Structures are given as C-alpha cells and as structure tokens.
Amino acid sequence: MKVSICAKGGSLQSEVDVRFGRAEYFVMVDTESEVEEVERNPALTLGSGAGVQSAQLLSDRGIQVLIAGNVGPKA
C-alpha cells in the first residue's frame, strides 16, 4: 500500500502539515517495499487550484492513503 503524509519538512520524522493542498512536502511510503520518497509540493505557491493539483500529483504516484490534518472541499 502507498501512503502519503502531508509534512512540514522533507523526512518521515517531520511534523504533519495540517494543510493538504498547500502542504510543504509529501512524504510517500510504500508499506510493502518500505521505500520512502519525499517530494516538495509544486502546488504550494499556486494562486488557486492547489488542492486539485496536489490530489492529481498523489493520484499519479499511486497513493492509496493520505494522512493530513485537513483536506479542503475542492481537493
């Protein structure tokens, strides 16, 4: 299973970011292979549509579970 955590930093030990669309980083972990990837959120500075772009990014990466403090209605 692939899990993504909205994070304030670029590691698994980073604090969870309460935002989804404007989270600073996505820490992605494949629970079967234990492979960890970190990606800076390219939608962080968008004027609008950050939630949609973030959701598309995670969907493209095959993420099945999201850990976030809050997900807005557009995402």
Predicted model as a PDB file, atoms N, CA, C, CB and O in Angstrom, pLDDT in the B-factor column:
MODEL        1                                                                  
ATOM      1  N   MET A   1       0.851  -1.175   0.000  1.00 96.00           N  
ATOM      2  CA  MET A   1       0.000   0.000   0.000  1.00 96.00           C  
ATOM      3  C   MET A   1       0.894   1.234   0.000  1.00 96.00           C  
ATOM      4  CB  MET A   1      -0.967   0.001   1.224  1.00 96.00           C  
ATOM      5  O   MET A   1       1.929   1.261   0.665  1.00 96.00           O  
ATOM      6  N   LYS A   2       0.486   2.250  -0.748  1.00 98.00           N  
ATOM      7  CA  LYS A   2       1.235   3.508  -0.787  1.00 98.00           C  
ATOM      8  C   LYS A   2       0.513   4.561   0.048  1.00 98.00           C  
ATOM      9  CB  LYS A   2       1.415   4.002  -2.250  1.00 98.00           C  
ATOM     10  O   LYS A   2      -0.676   4.822  -0.135  1.00 98.00           O  
ATOM     11  N   VAL A   3       1.264   5.153   0.966  1.00 97.00           N  
ATOM     12  CA  VAL A   3       0.730   6.133   1.912  1.00 97.00           C  
ATOM     13  C   VAL A   3       1.456   7.458   1.708  1.00 97.00           C  
ATOM     14  CB  VAL A   3       0.881   5.636   3.389  1.00 97.00           C  
ATOM     15  O   VAL A   3       2.668   7.478   1.492  1.00 97.00           O  
ATOM     16  N   SER A   4       0.725   8.553   1.776  1.00 97.00           N  
ATOM     17  CA  SER A   4       1.344   9.876   1.715  1.00 97.00           C  
ATOM     18  C   SER A   4       0.989  10.655   2.975  1.00 97.00           C  
ATOM     19  CB  SER A   4       0.889  10.648   0.443  1.00 97.00           C  
ATOM     20  O   SER A   4      -0.148  10.630   3.446  1.00 97.00           O  
ATOM     21  N   ILE A   5       1.987  11.342   3.502  1.00 97.00           N  
ATOM     22  CA  ILE A   5       1.812  12.171   4.685  1.00 97.00           C  
ATOM     23  C   ILE A   5       2.121  13.611   4.308  1.00 97.00           C  
ATOM     24  CB  ILE A   5       2.721  11.688   5.855  1.00 97.00           C  
ATOM     25  O   ILE A   5       3.185  13.890   3.756  1.00 97.00           O  
ATOM     26  N   CYS A   6       1.217  14.519   4.596  1.00 97.00           N  
ATOM     27  CA  CYS A   6       1.477  15.943   4.385  1.00 97.00           C  
ATOM     28  C   CYS A   6       2.437  16.384   5.485  1.00 97.00           C  
ATOM     29  CB  CYS A   6       0.140  16.799   4.400  1.00 97.00           C  
ATOM     30  O   CYS A   6       2.137  16.233   6.669  1.00 97.00           O  
ATOM     31  N   ALA A   7       3.576  16.920   5.101  1.00 97.00           N  
ATOM     32  CA  ALA A   7       4.612  17.209   6.090  1.00 97.00           C  
ATOM     33  C   ALA A   7       5.149  18.628   5.949  1.00 97.00           C  
ATOM     34  CB  ALA A   7       5.752  16.211   5.960  1.00 97.00           C  
ATOM     35  O   ALA A   7       5.107  19.230   4.876  1.00 97.00           O  
ATOM     36  N   LYS A   8       5.654  19.142   7.067  1.00 95.00           N  
ATOM     37  CA  LYS A   8       6.276  20.462   7.085  1.00 95.00           C  
ATOM     38  C   LYS A   8       7.753  20.396   6.719  1.00 95.00           C  
ATOM     39  CB  LYS A   8       6.112  21.099   8.453  1.00 95.00           C  
ATOM     40  O   LYS A   8       8.384  21.428   6.491  1.00 95.00           O  
ATOM     41  N   GLY A   9       8.300  19.203   6.663  1.00 95.00           N  
ATOM     42  CA  GLY A   9       9.704  19.015   6.318  1.00 95.00           C  
ATOM     43  C   GLY A   9       9.869  17.835   5.391  1.00 95.00           C  
ATOM     44  O   GLY A   9       8.905  17.141   5.070  1.00 95.00           O  
ATOM     45  N   GLY A  10      11.088  17.613   4.968  1.00 92.00           N  
ATOM     46  CA  GLY A  10      11.346  16.604   3.970  1.00 92.00           C  
ATOM     47  C   GLY A  10      11.766  15.247   4.489  1.00 92.00           C  
ATOM     48  O   GLY A  10      12.607  14.588   3.877  1.00 92.00           O  
ATOM     49  N   SER A  11      11.196  14.813   5.612  1.00 90.00           N  
ATOM     50  CA  SER A  11      11.534  13.482   6.108  1.00 90.00           C  
ATOM     51  C   SER A  11      10.345  12.880   6.854  1.00 90.00           C  
ATOM     52  CB  SER A  11      12.775  13.543   7.027  1.00 90.00           C  
ATOM     53  O   SER A  11       9.387  13.574   7.197  1.00 90.00           O  
ATOM     54  N   LEU A  12      10.431  11.596   7.089  1.00 88.00           N  
ATOM     55  CA  LEU A  12       9.370  10.893   7.791  1.00 88.00           C  
ATOM     56  C   LEU A  12       9.240  11.360   9.242  1.00 88.00           C  
ATOM     57  CB  LEU A  12       9.622   9.397   7.746  1.00 88.00           C  
ATOM     58  O   LEU A  12       8.190  11.184   9.859  1.00 88.00           O  
ATOM     59  N   GLN A  13      10.287  11.945   9.779  1.00 92.00           N  
ATOM     60  CA  GLN A  13      10.265  12.443  11.151  1.00 92.00           C  
ATOM     61  C   GLN A  13       9.700  13.866  11.255  1.00 92.00           C  
ATOM     62  CB  GLN A  13      11.666  12.407  11.729  1.00 92.00           C  
ATOM     63  O   GLN A  13       9.566  14.397  12.357  1.00 92.00           O  
ATOM     64  N   SER A  14       9.373  14.477  10.125  1.00 94.00           N  
ATOM     65  CA  SER A  14       8.852  15.846  10.116  1.00 94.00           C  
ATOM     66  C   SER A  14       7.452  15.906  10.713  1.00 94.00           C  
ATOM     67  CB  SER A  14       8.836  16.403   8.689  1.00 94.00           C  
ATOM     68  O   SER A  14       6.719  14.917  10.735  1.00 94.00           O  
ATOM     69  N   GLU A  15       7.109  17.077  11.187  1.00 94.00           N  
ATOM     70  CA  GLU A  15       5.775  17.318  11.725  1.00 94.00           C  
ATOM     71  C   GLU A  15       4.746  17.249  10.605  1.00 94.00           C  
ATOM     72  CB  GLU A  15       5.710  18.686  12.437  1.00 94.00           C  
ATOM     73  O   GLU A  15       5.014  17.678   9.483  1.00 94.00           O  
ATOM     74  N   VAL A  16       3.564  16.706  10.908  1.00 94.00           N  
ATOM     75  CA  VAL A  16       2.482  16.644   9.924  1.00 94.00           C  
ATOM     76  C   VAL A  16       1.991  18.057   9.653  1.00 94.00           C  
ATOM     77  CB  VAL A  16       1.313  15.735  10.421  1.00 94.00           C  
ATOM     78  O   VAL A  16       1.751  18.832  10.579  1.00 94.00           O  
ATOM     79  N   ASP A  17       1.844  18.385   8.373  1.00 94.00           N  
ATOM     80  CA  ASP A  17       1.302  19.685   7.970  1.00 94.00           C  
ATOM     81  C   ASP A  17      -0.218  19.569   8.003  1.00 94.00           C  
ATOM     82  CB  ASP A  17       1.818  20.117   6.535  1.00 94.00           C  
ATOM     83  O   ASP A  17      -0.771  18.629   7.433  1.00 94.00           O  
ATOM     84  N   VAL A  18      -0.895  20.490   8.646  1.00 92.00           N  
ATOM     85  CA  VAL A  18      -2.351  20.417   8.759  1.00 92.00           C  
ATOM     86  C   VAL A  18      -3.042  20.731   7.434  1.00 92.00           C  
ATOM     87  CB  VAL A  18      -2.839  21.376   9.834  1.00 92.00           C  
ATOM     88  O   VAL A  18      -4.229  20.447   7.272  1.00 92.00           O  
ATOM     89  N   ARG A  19      -2.313  21.308   6.496  1.00 92.00           N  
ATOM     90  CA  ARG A  19      -2.898  21.632   5.195  1.00 92.00           C  
ATOM     91  C   ARG A  19      -2.627  20.491   4.216  1.00 92.00           C  
ATOM     92  CB  ARG A  19      -2.327  22.972   4.647  1.00 92.00           C  
ATOM     93  O   ARG A  19      -1.618  19.794   4.333  1.00 92.00           O  
ATOM     94  N   PHE A  20      -3.521  20.304   3.262  1.00 95.00           N  
ATOM     95  CA  PHE A  20      -3.277  19.332   2.208  1.00 95.00           C  
ATOM     96  C   PHE A  20      -2.770  20.026   0.946  1.00 95.00           C  
ATOM     97  CB  PHE A  20      -4.553  18.536   1.906  1.00 95.00           C  
ATOM     98  O   PHE A  20      -1.633  19.804   0.533  1.00 95.00           O  
ATOM     99  N   GLY A  21      -3.589  20.850   0.344  1.00 94.00           N  
ATOM    100  CA  GLY A  21      -3.232  21.482  -0.928  1.00 94.00           C  
ATOM    101  C   GLY A  21      -2.002  22.360  -0.857  1.00 94.00           C  
ATOM    102  O   GLY A  21      -1.287  22.523  -1.846  1.00 94.00           O  
ATOM    103  N   ARG A  22      -1.758  22.921   0.300  1.00 94.00           N  
ATOM    104  CA  ARG A  22      -0.595  23.801   0.458  1.00 94.00           C  
ATOM    105  C   ARG A  22       0.421  23.242   1.458  1.00 94.00           C  
ATOM    106  CB  ARG A  22      -1.047  25.187   0.907  1.00 94.00           C  
ATOM    107  O   ARG A  22       1.191  23.988   2.063  1.00 94.00           O  
ATOM    108  N   ALA A  23       0.408  21.934   1.616  1.00 96.00           N  
ATOM    109  CA  ALA A  23       1.445  21.290   2.436  1.00 96.00           C  
ATOM    110  C   ALA A  23       2.800  21.539   1.784  1.00 96.00           C  
ATOM    111  CB  ALA A  23       1.176  19.748   2.594  1.00 96.00           C  
ATOM    112  O   ALA A  23       2.901  21.583   0.558  1.00 96.00           O  
ATOM    113  N   GLU A  24       3.830  21.701   2.589  1.00 96.00           N  
ATOM    114  CA  GLU A  24       5.155  21.963   2.032  1.00 96.00           C  
ATOM    115  C   GLU A  24       5.719  20.743   1.308  1.00 96.00           C  
ATOM    116  CB  GLU A  24       6.110  22.395   3.135  1.00 96.00           C  
ATOM    117  O   GLU A  24       6.320  20.864   0.241  1.00 96.00           O  
ATOM    118  N   TYR A  25       5.517  19.565   1.902  1.00 97.00           N  
ATOM    119  CA  TYR A  25       6.066  18.328   1.337  1.00 97.00           C  
ATOM    120  C   TYR A  25       5.044  17.212   1.402  1.00 97.00           C  
ATOM    121  CB  TYR A  25       7.344  17.914   2.075  1.00 97.00           C  
ATOM    122  O   TYR A  25       4.115  17.241   2.210  1.00 97.00           O  
ATOM    123  N   PHE A  26       5.233  16.226   0.535  1.00 97.00           N  
ATOM    124  CA  PHE A  26       4.526  14.963   0.627  1.00 97.00           C  
ATOM    125  C   PHE A  26       5.578  13.893   0.863  1.00 97.00           C  
ATOM    126  CB  PHE A  26       3.673  14.671  -0.663  1.00 97.00           C  
ATOM    127  O   PHE A  26       6.470  13.686   0.041  1.00 97.00           O  
ATOM    128  N   VAL A  27       5.460  13.221   1.991  1.00 97.00           N  
ATOM    129  CA  VAL A  27       6.347  12.098   2.289  1.00 97.00           C  
ATOM    130  C   VAL A  27       5.551  10.852   1.934  1.00 97.00           C  
ATOM    131  CB  VAL A  27       6.832  12.089   3.816  1.00 97.00           C  
ATOM    132  O   VAL A  27       4.501  10.586   2.520  1.00 97.00           O  
ATOM    133  N   MET A  28       6.055  10.094   0.973  1.00 97.00           N  
ATOM    134  CA  MET A  28       5.336   8.929   0.461  1.00 97.00           C  
ATOM    135  C   MET A  28       6.089   7.660   0.843  1.00 97.00           C  
ATOM    136  CB  MET A  28       5.158   9.017  -1.078  1.00 97.00           C  
ATOM    137  O   MET A  28       7.306   7.570   0.682  1.00 97.00           O  
ATOM    138  N   VAL A  29       5.349   6.693   1.345  1.00 96.00           N  
ATOM    139  CA  VAL A  29       5.945   5.437   1.797  1.00 96.00           C  
ATOM    140  C   VAL A  29       5.173   4.279   1.188  1.00 96.00           C  
ATOM    141  CB  VAL A  29       5.951   5.342   3.351  1.00 96.00           C  
ATOM    142  O   VAL A  29       3.944   4.246   1.232  1.00 96.00           O  
ATOM    143  N   ASP A  30       5.902   3.336   0.623  1.00 97.00           N  
ATOM    144  CA  ASP A  30       5.311   2.085   0.165  1.00 97.00           C  
ATOM    145  C   ASP A  30       5.471   1.109   1.323  1.00 97.00           C  
ATOM    146  CB  ASP A  30       5.993   1.547  -1.174  1.00 97.00           C  
ATOM    147  O   ASP A  30       6.592   0.719   1.651  1.00 97.00           O  
ATOM    148  N   THR A  31       4.385   0.718   1.933  1.00 96.00           N  
ATOM    149  CA  THR A  31       4.452  -0.114   3.141  1.00 96.00           C  
ATOM    150  C   THR A  31       4.939  -1.532   2.858  1.00 96.00           C  
ATOM    151  CB  THR A  31       3.092  -0.174   3.797  1.00 96.00           C  
ATOM    152  O   THR A  31       5.402  -2.217   3.770  1.00 96.00           O  
ATOM    153  N   GLU A  32       4.841  -1.974   1.619  1.00 96.00           N  
ATOM    154  CA  GLU A  32       5.303  -3.324   1.283  1.00 96.00           C  
ATOM    155  C   GLU A  32       6.812  -3.363   1.051  1.00 96.00           C  
ATOM    156  CB  GLU A  32       4.574  -3.836   0.041  1.00 96.00           C  
ATOM    157  O   GLU A  32       7.500  -4.252   1.552  1.00 96.00           O  
ATOM    158  N   SER A  33       7.323  -2.390   0.287  1.00 95.00           N  
ATOM    159  CA  SER A  33       8.763  -2.377  -0.019  1.00 95.00           C  
ATOM    160  C   SER A  33       9.556  -1.518   0.965  1.00 95.00           C  
ATOM    161  CB  SER A  33       8.990  -1.866  -1.440  1.00 95.00           C  
ATOM    162  O   SER A  33      10.786  -1.558   0.981  1.00 95.00           O  
ATOM    163  N   GLU A  34       8.843  -0.741   1.789  1.00 92.00           N  
ATOM    164  CA  GLU A  34       9.441   0.184   2.754  1.00 92.00           C  
ATOM    165  C   GLU A  34      10.278   1.275   2.090  1.00 92.00           C  
ATOM    166  CB  GLU A  34      10.300  -0.584   3.733  1.00 92.00           C  
ATOM    167  O   GLU A  34      11.179   1.840   2.709  1.00 92.00           O  
ATOM    168  N   VAL A  35       9.972   1.564   0.823  1.00 94.00           N  
ATOM    169  CA  VAL A  35      10.647   2.637   0.101  1.00 94.00           C  
ATOM    170  C   VAL A  35       9.980   3.956   0.471  1.00 94.00           C  
ATOM    171  CB  VAL A  35      10.605   2.397  -1.445  1.00 94.00           C  
ATOM    172  O   VAL A  35       8.756   4.083   0.430  1.00 94.00           O  
ATOM    173  N   GLU A  36      10.803   4.932   0.831  1.00 95.00           N  
ATOM    174  CA  GLU A  36      10.323   6.262   1.210  1.00 95.00           C  
ATOM    175  C   GLU A  36      10.758   7.268   0.153  1.00 95.00           C  
ATOM    176  CB  GLU A  36      10.856   6.673   2.617  1.00 95.00           C  
ATOM    177  O   GLU A  36      11.918   7.286  -0.259  1.00 95.00           O  
ATOM    178  N   GLU A  37       9.816   8.109  -0.285  1.00 95.00           N  
ATOM    179  CA  GLU A  37      10.111   9.180  -1.222  1.00 95.00           C  
ATOM    180  C   GLU A  37       9.593  10.483  -0.634  1.00 95.00           C  
ATOM    181  CB  GLU A  37       9.481   8.903  -2.620  1.00 95.00           C  
ATOM    182  O   GLU A  37       8.585  10.497   0.073  1.00 95.00           O  
ATOM    183  N   VAL A  38      10.282  11.567  -0.928  1.00 97.00           N  
ATOM    184  CA  VAL A  38       9.846  12.883  -0.478  1.00 97.00           C  
ATOM    185  C   VAL A  38       9.772  13.789  -1.699  1.00 97.00           C  
ATOM    186  CB  VAL A  38      10.812  13.469   0.612  1.00 97.00           C  
ATOM    187  O   VAL A  38      10.689  13.826  -2.519  1.00 97.00           O  
ATOM    188  N   GLU A  39       8.667  14.519  -1.804  1.00 96.00           N  
ATOM    189  CA  GLU A  39       8.518  15.457  -2.910  1.00 96.00           C  
ATOM    190  C   GLU A  39       8.004  16.781  -2.373  1.00 96.00           C  
ATOM    191  CB  GLU A  39       7.566  14.895  -3.994  1.00 96.00           C  
ATOM    192  O   GLU A  39       7.017  16.833  -1.639  1.00 96.00           O  
ATOM    193  N   ARG A  40       8.687  17.843  -2.751  1.00 97.00           N  
ATOM    194  CA  ARG A  40       8.199  19.183  -2.401  1.00 97.00           C  
ATOM    195  C   ARG A  40       6.931  19.426  -3.210  1.00 97.00           C  
ATOM    196  CB  ARG A  40       9.290  20.302  -2.687  1.00 97.00           C  
ATOM    197  O   ARG A  40       6.878  19.100  -4.396  1.00 97.00           O  
ATOM    198  N   ASN A  41       5.933  19.982  -2.590  1.00 96.00           N  
ATOM    199  CA  ASN A  41       4.640  20.197  -3.231  1.00 96.00           C  
ATOM    200  C   ASN A  41       4.744  21.310  -4.270  1.00 96.00           C  
ATOM    201  CB  ASN A  41       3.564  20.539  -2.181  1.00 96.00           C  
ATOM    202  O   ASN A  41       4.932  22.471  -3.906  1.00 96.00           O  
ATOM    203  N   PRO A  42       4.626  20.978  -5.564  1.00 95.00           N  
ATOM    204  CA  PRO A  42       4.728  22.009  -6.590  1.00 95.00           C  
ATOM    205  C   PRO A  42       3.530  22.959  -6.604  1.00 95.00           C  
ATOM    206  CB  PRO A  42       4.873  21.362  -7.941  1.00 95.00           C  
ATOM    207  O   PRO A  42       3.615  24.036  -7.195  1.00 95.00           O  
ATOM    208  N   ALA A  43       2.422  22.589  -5.972  1.00 93.00           N  
ATOM    209  CA  ALA A  43       1.226  23.433  -5.936  1.00 93.00           C  
ATOM    210  C   ALA A  43       1.231  24.413  -4.766  1.00 93.00           C  
ATOM    211  CB  ALA A  43      -0.011  22.567  -5.861  1.00 93.00           C  
ATOM    212  O   ALA A  43       0.299  25.202  -4.613  1.00 93.00           O  
ATOM    213  N   LEU A  44       2.260  24.366  -3.955  1.00 89.00           N  
ATOM    214  CA  LEU A  44       2.331  25.177  -2.739  1.00 89.00           C  
ATOM    215  C   LEU A  44       2.082  26.659  -2.990  1.00 89.00           C  
ATOM    216  CB  LEU A  44       3.675  25.002  -2.090  1.00 89.00           C  
ATOM    217  O   LEU A  44       1.404  27.306  -2.191  1.00 89.00           O  
ATOM    218  N   THR A  45       2.599  27.200  -4.053  1.00 90.00           N  
ATOM    219  CA  THR A  45       2.520  28.643  -4.292  1.00 90.00           C  
ATOM    220  C   THR A  45       1.501  29.042  -5.349  1.00 90.00           C  
ATOM    221  CB  THR A  45       3.860  29.153  -4.695  1.00 90.00           C  
ATOM    222  O   THR A  45       1.462  30.204  -5.753  1.00 90.00           O  
ATOM    223  N   LEU A  46       0.680  28.109  -5.805  1.00 89.00           N  
ATOM    224  CA  LEU A  46      -0.337  28.456  -6.797  1.00 89.00           C  
ATOM    225  C   LEU A  46      -1.346  29.438  -6.225  1.00 89.00           C  
ATOM    226  CB  LEU A  46      -1.051  27.201  -7.292  1.00 89.00           C  
ATOM    227  O   LEU A  46      -1.667  29.386  -5.038  1.00 89.00           O  
ATOM    228  N   GLY A  47      -1.840  30.322  -7.060  1.00 83.00           N  
ATOM    229  CA  GLY A  47      -2.863  31.273  -6.632  1.00 83.00           C  
ATOM    230  C   GLY A  47      -4.182  30.594  -6.323  1.00 83.00           C  
ATOM    231  O   GLY A  47      -4.882  30.976  -5.385  1.00 83.00           O  
ATOM    232  N   SER A  48      -4.519  29.589  -7.110  1.00 89.00           N  
ATOM    233  CA  SER A  48      -5.738  28.808  -6.871  1.00 89.00           C  
ATOM    234  C   SER A  48      -5.535  27.414  -7.447  1.00 89.00           C  
ATOM    235  CB  SER A  48      -6.996  29.498  -7.505  1.00 89.00           C  
ATOM    236  O   SER A  48      -4.645  27.191  -8.267  1.00 89.00           O  
ATOM    237  N   GLY A  49      -6.357  26.498  -7.015  1.00 90.00           N  
ATOM    238  CA  GLY A  49      -6.293  25.135  -7.528  1.00 90.00           C  
ATOM    239  C   GLY A  49      -5.246  24.247  -6.882  1.00 90.00           C  
ATOM    240  O   GLY A  49      -4.929  23.183  -7.415  1.00 90.00           O  
ATOM    241  N   ALA A  50      -4.702  24.660  -5.745  1.00 93.00           N  
ATOM    242  CA  ALA A  50      -3.647  23.884  -5.090  1.00 93.00           C  
ATOM    243  C   ALA A  50      -4.149  22.511  -4.646  1.00 93.00           C  
ATOM    244  CB  ALA A  50      -3.100  24.649  -3.886  1.00 93.00           C  
ATOM    245  O   ALA A  50      -3.422  21.524  -4.754  1.00 93.00           O  
ATOM    246  N   GLY A  51      -5.367  22.442  -4.154  1.00 93.00           N  
ATOM    247  CA  GLY A  51      -5.912  21.164  -3.702  1.00 93.00           C  
ATOM    248  C   GLY A  51      -6.082  20.180  -4.841  1.00 93.00           C  
ATOM    249  O   GLY A  51      -5.759  19.000  -4.709  1.00 93.00           O  
ATOM    250  N   VAL A  52      -6.589  20.668  -5.958  1.00 94.00           N  
ATOM    251  CA  VAL A  52      -6.791  19.817  -7.132  1.00 94.00           C  
ATOM    252  C   VAL A  52      -5.452  19.335  -7.671  1.00 94.00           C  
ATOM    253  CB  VAL A  52      -7.568  20.575  -8.228  1.00 94.00           C  
ATOM    254  O   VAL A  52      -5.307  18.156  -7.996  1.00 94.00           O  
ATOM    255  N   GLN A  53      -4.478  20.223  -7.771  1.00 95.00           N  
ATOM    256  CA  GLN A  53      -3.154  19.852  -8.283  1.00 95.00           C  
ATOM    257  C   GLN A  53      -2.461  18.859  -7.355  1.00 95.00           C  
ATOM    258  CB  GLN A  53      -2.281  21.100  -8.459  1.00 95.00           C  
ATOM    259  O   GLN A  53      -1.815  17.919  -7.818  1.00 95.00           O  
ATOM    260  N   SER A  54      -2.593  19.066  -6.064  1.00 96.00           N  
ATOM    261  CA  SER A  54      -1.989  18.150  -5.094  1.00 96.00           C  
ATOM    262  C   SER A  54      -2.635  16.772  -5.175  1.00 96.00           C  
ATOM    263  CB  SER A  54      -2.117  18.712  -3.670  1.00 96.00           C  
ATOM    264  O   SER A  54      -1.947  15.753  -5.124  1.00 96.00           O  
ATOM    265  N   ALA A  55      -3.958  16.745  -5.301  1.00 95.00           N  
ATOM    266  CA  ALA A  55      -4.663  15.472  -5.427  1.00 95.00           C  
ATOM    267  C   ALA A  55      -4.241  14.738  -6.691  1.00 95.00           C  
ATOM    268  CB  ALA A  55      -6.175  15.696  -5.429  1.00 95.00           C  
ATOM    269  O   ALA A  55      -4.078  13.518  -6.674  1.00 95.00           O  
ATOM    270  N   GLN A  56      -4.062  15.467  -7.784  1.00 96.00           N  
ATOM    271  CA  GLN A  56      -3.641  14.855  -9.038  1.00 96.00           C  
ATOM    272  C   GLN A  56      -2.236  14.279  -8.916  1.00 96.00           C  
ATOM    273  CB  GLN A  56      -3.696  15.875 -10.177  1.00 96.00           C  
ATOM    274  O   GLN A  56      -1.965  13.186  -9.414  1.00 96.00           O  
ATOM    275  N   LEU A  57      -1.346  15.008  -8.257  1.00 96.00           N  
ATOM    276  CA  LEU A  57       0.024  14.541  -8.059  1.00 96.00           C  
ATOM    277  C   LEU A  57       0.035  13.210  -7.301  1.00 96.00           C  
ATOM    278  CB  LEU A  57       0.848  15.599  -7.296  1.00 96.00           C  
ATOM    279  O   LEU A  57       0.711  12.266  -7.708  1.00 96.00           O  
ATOM    280  N   LEU A  58      -0.708  13.143  -6.210  1.00 97.00           N  
ATOM    281  CA  LEU A  58      -0.726  11.920  -5.412  1.00 97.00           C  
ATOM    282  C   LEU A  58      -1.412  10.778  -6.152  1.00 97.00           C  
ATOM    283  CB  LEU A  58      -1.424  12.170  -4.081  1.00 97.00           C  
ATOM    284  O   LEU A  58      -1.005   9.623  -6.024  1.00 97.00           O  
ATOM    285  N   SER A  59      -2.430  11.088  -6.911  1.00 97.00           N  
ATOM    286  CA  SER A  59      -3.089  10.070  -7.722  1.00 97.00           C  
ATOM    287  C   SER A  59      -2.120   9.509  -8.761  1.00 97.00           C  
ATOM    288  CB  SER A  59      -4.337  10.652  -8.410  1.00 97.00           C  
ATOM    289  O   SER A  59      -2.067   8.298  -8.980  1.00 97.00           O  
ATOM    290  N   ASP A  60      -1.360  10.390  -9.395  1.00 97.00           N  
ATOM    291  CA  ASP A  60      -0.365   9.963 -10.392  1.00 97.00           C  
ATOM    292  C   ASP A  60       0.710   9.073  -9.770  1.00 97.00           C  
ATOM    293  CB  ASP A  60       0.291  11.185 -11.046  1.00 97.00           C  
ATOM    294  O   ASP A  60       1.284   8.228 -10.457  1.00 97.00           O  
ATOM    295  N   ARG A  61       0.985   9.252  -8.492  1.00 97.00           N  
ATOM    296  CA  ARG A  61       2.004   8.462  -7.792  1.00 97.00           C  
ATOM    297  C   ARG A  61       1.442   7.153  -7.218  1.00 97.00           C  
ATOM    298  CB  ARG A  61       2.617   9.291  -6.668  1.00 97.00           C  
ATOM    299  O   ARG A  61       2.173   6.355  -6.631  1.00 97.00           O  
ATOM    300  N   GLY A  62       0.129   6.949  -7.398  1.00 97.00           N  
ATOM    301  CA  GLY A  62      -0.496   5.710  -6.928  1.00 97.00           C  
ATOM    302  C   GLY A  62      -0.766   5.668  -5.440  1.00 97.00           C  
ATOM    303  O   GLY A  62      -0.870   4.589  -4.856  1.00 97.00           O  
ATOM    304  N   ILE A  63      -0.882   6.835  -4.819  1.00 98.00           N  
ATOM    305  CA  ILE A  63      -1.129   6.907  -3.378  1.00 98.00           C  
ATOM    306  C   ILE A  63      -2.537   6.393  -3.071  1.00 98.00           C  
ATOM    307  CB  ILE A  63      -0.953   8.363  -2.860  1.00 98.00           C  
ATOM    308  O   ILE A  63      -3.508   6.767  -3.729  1.00 98.00           O  
ATOM    309  N   GLN A  64      -2.624   5.527  -2.058  1.00 97.00           N  
ATOM    310  CA  GLN A  64      -3.897   4.933  -1.667  1.00 97.00           C  
ATOM    311  C   GLN A  64      -4.429   5.470  -0.346  1.00 97.00           C  
ATOM    312  CB  GLN A  64      -3.753   3.447  -1.577  1.00 97.00           C  
ATOM    313  O   GLN A  64      -5.634   5.419  -0.097  1.00 97.00           O  
ATOM    314  N   VAL A  65      -3.540   5.986   0.507  1.00 97.00           N  
ATOM    315  CA  VAL A  65      -3.930   6.507   1.812  1.00 97.00           C  
ATOM    316  C   VAL A  65      -3.262   7.853   2.017  1.00 97.00           C  
ATOM    317  CB  VAL A  65      -3.551   5.521   2.951  1.00 97.00           C  
ATOM    318  O   VAL A  65      -2.082   8.020   1.710  1.00 97.00           O  
ATOM    319  N   LEU A  66      -4.020   8.821   2.541  1.00 96.00           N  
ATOM    320  CA  LEU A  66      -3.495  10.156   2.803  1.00 96.00           C  
ATOM    321  C   LEU A  66      -3.620  10.463   4.288  1.00 96.00           C  
ATOM    322  CB  LEU A  66      -4.239  11.222   1.958  1.00 96.00           C  
ATOM    323  O   LEU A  66      -4.666  10.239   4.896  1.00 96.00           O  
ATOM    324  N   ILE A  67      -2.539  10.979   4.862  1.00 94.00           N  
ATOM    325  CA  ILE A  67      -2.569  11.448   6.251  1.00 94.00           C  
ATOM    326  C   ILE A  67      -2.362  12.952   6.214  1.00 94.00           C  
ATOM    327  CB  ILE A  67      -1.472  10.735   7.143  1.00 94.00           C  
ATOM    328  O   ILE A  67      -1.300  13.431   5.817  1.00 94.00           O  
ATOM    329  N   ALA A  68      -3.377  13.690   6.628  1.00 92.00           N  
ATOM    330  CA  ALA A  68      -3.338  15.153   6.593  1.00 92.00           C  
ATOM    331  C   ALA A  68      -4.234  15.675   7.712  1.00 92.00           C  
ATOM    332  CB  ALA A  68      -3.796  15.708   5.193  1.00 92.00           C  
ATOM    333  O   ALA A  68      -5.152  14.990   8.164  1.00 92.00           O  
ATOM    334  N   GLY A  69      -3.955  16.878   8.141  1.00 89.00           N  
ATOM    335  CA  GLY A  69      -4.774  17.493   9.172  1.00 89.00           C  
ATOM    336  C   GLY A  69      -6.124  17.944   8.645  1.00 89.00           C  
ATOM    337  O   GLY A  69      -7.131  17.848   9.347  1.00 89.00           O  
ATOM    338  N   ASN A  70      -6.149  18.439   7.401  1.00 89.00           N  
ATOM    339  CA  ASN A  70      -7.371  18.985   6.831  1.00 89.00           C  
ATOM    340  C   ASN A  70      -7.291  18.911   5.303  1.00 89.00           C  
ATOM    341  CB  ASN A  70      -7.598  20.450   7.305  1.00 89.00           C  
ATOM    342  O   ASN A  70      -6.262  19.235   4.711  1.00 89.00           O  
ATOM    343  N   VAL A  71      -8.370  18.487   4.686  1.00 91.00           N  
ATOM    344  CA  VAL A  71      -8.478  18.481   3.227  1.00 91.00           C  
ATOM    345  C   VAL A  71      -9.669  19.357   2.869  1.00 91.00           C  
ATOM    346  CB  VAL A  71      -8.640  17.013   2.651  1.00 91.00           C  
ATOM    347  O   VAL A  71     -10.792  19.112   3.311  1.00 91.00           O  
ATOM    348  N   GLY A  72      -9.410  20.381   2.064  1.00 86.00           N  
ATOM    349  CA  GLY A  72     -10.476  21.311   1.686  1.00 86.00           C  
ATOM    350  C   GLY A  72     -11.495  20.691   0.731  1.00 86.00           C  
ATOM    351  O   GLY A  72     -11.270  19.603   0.201  1.00 86.00           O  
ATOM    352  N   PRO A  73     -12.607  21.377   0.514  1.00 85.00           N  
ATOM    353  CA  PRO A  73     -13.709  20.827  -0.287  1.00 85.00           C  
ATOM    354  C   PRO A  73     -13.372  20.659  -1.768  1.00 85.00           C  
ATOM    355  CB  PRO A  73     -14.914  21.713  -0.157  1.00 85.00           C  
ATOM    356  O   PRO A  73     -13.949  19.792  -2.425  1.00 85.00           O  
ATOM    357  N   LYS A  74     -12.473  21.446  -2.300  1.00 79.00           N  
ATOM    358  CA  LYS A  74     -12.144  21.342  -3.732  1.00 79.00           C  
ATOM    359  C   LYS A  74     -11.190  20.186  -4.020  1.00 79.00           C  
ATOM    360  CB  LYS A  74     -11.526  22.648  -4.225  1.00 79.00           C  
ATOM    361  O   LYS A  74     -11.157  19.673  -5.139  1.00 79.00           O  
ATOM    362  N   ALA A  75     -10.433  19.784  -3.043  1.00 82.00           N  
ATOM    363  CA  ALA A  75      -9.485  18.679  -3.252  1.00 82.00           C  
ATOM    364  C   ALA A  75     -10.220  17.364  -3.309  1.00 82.00           C  
ATOM    365  CB  ALA A  75      -8.426  18.640  -2.139  1.00 82.00           C  
ATOM    366  O   ALA A  75      -9.599  16.316  -3.478  1.00 82.00           O  
TER     367      ALA A  75                                                      
ENDMDL                                                                          
END                                                                             
